[in-house]
């Protein structure tokens, strides 16, 4: 249990800034319905933020995970400098290519109305990419305060810029159109201020990390670089396949759905916002990964490593189950909110959120399982799993979106992550057996789905708002009681939680 306590502590240190930054980011994105009445007006922004993760994978090409892996065996300063030089050179090259082909990218992504978005996207990716190894260095050296400060500062500035330019300045400019604010504010940019805010946050983060950049000696060890590249290149395939699975539905939605352009953009805007509700689970997953990746590598040579990984998986799945119930049982609260602010158009499609949320739980489990191929140097096997999932995603999106619209995209996501989870588990047990509590974890997942189904049945019989909230809360507490009953002995050993159980 001491190892789990340590990971929980590291997740707290490295996860809180991630949670804070992601939460602020999601909060800002979820505010889109408050500012823009028509979902179609947000479609181009959704498209840009679907492209950025793909490019981030290419720009960083697995160096973060490789840094954690090889910092166990190589001189860390030499490794950090070598990989940083590689990252700087490649980032400059790739960013130059984005600027060079910006018009073609804009045409391919249906961004002809806003080609400047491609330039702003390139600037964001440039600063985010070159900060990757600096953040990895902070995590490896257990310097959470500086890590947290850099992360949260960038997002806070991002949010401030967006609120200032979309919430404050328009009112000042309207009151005095010939004054300073009237000439300073460009109404034509509109939602583009989201990207400008992102640029400001990324630049600030880069400046805060200047101490880490000054530690680069600009020495390049070709032997280390070749070894790292051999390990890392399959991770690029893993990353790209993961982005296909995560983002493809939003990238191709308006191209495959059989609707007029304006209506397609309308649905894409709604779907992008719906997806953000479902992937609130990924806030926790991302926080966990920040601490878990270096933790797993550091513990890999211990005699009881597999038992540690199994216990971590159990508590991770329990936490995901609570997140699923919170999102699915209280989904009507979001609908009431949008209706209350007279933005009823944004309510469309909320019924697919639980399916997307469950799919993201499978993705989180897959991330846990994926440690086996990273430890056993079978990254290409991991790449094949992800590519197979990508094929499923592509085929199902093309087949289902034209017929089922949002639901088709959600089914594709669910099936892809379910497949990847099952295959990774089967292969992992073959090459790196871990004694996961398989039956218990499956039971927990089935129970939360049944609880959600029960709640839907109850509110179908009596569609009363207070009855809806009361039954949702009661069912959530019943699941908590079940977990305490079953896991009582282990929960009693945990800090804070153990006190209440005793």
GILIN-V435099 format. One record per helix or strand. SS is the DSSP state (helix for helix, strand for strand). FROM is the first residue (numbers start at 1). LEN is the number of residues. If there is no record, write none. Layout:
<<SS:FROM:LEN> <SS:FROM:LEN>>
//
This chain:
<<helix:2:29> <helix:32:4> <helix:39:22> <helix:63:8> <helix:76:25> <helix:102:7> <helix:112:3> <helix:116:15> <helix:132:9> <helix:144:32> <helix:180:5> <helix:190:19> <helix:210:5> <helix:222:35> <helix:261:18> <helix:281:19> <helix:305:25> <helix:331:10> <helix:344:4> <helix:350:20> <helix:371:5> <helix:379:26> <helix:406:26> <helix:438:24> <helix:465:22> <helix:488:5> <helix:497:5>>
//
